[in-house]
């Protein structure tokens, strides 16, 4: 009987619960979108730069095609 009481005292799992008493708050949860504005700003700058480079190349090709058909003669 004494052995039964010590086993019962050692293996008392009646008070254990799977859920927590207080909700967990993660430290990084408020700062989850902290760097998002930087990524958006970099995306805007890089996108604008790439579009500018592409449009410059296209305008140079258009100018080359347009000017290649012209012949300039000096009197």
Number of C-alpha atoms within 10 A of each C-alpha: 6 7 8 9 10 11 11 11 10 9 9 10 9 6 5 7 8 5 7 7 7 6 7 7 8 8 8 9 9 9 10 9 10 11 9 11 10 11 11 11 11 12 12 12 12 12 12 12 12 12 12 12 12 12 12 12 12 12 12 12 12 12 11 11 11 10 11 9 8 8 7 7 5 4 3
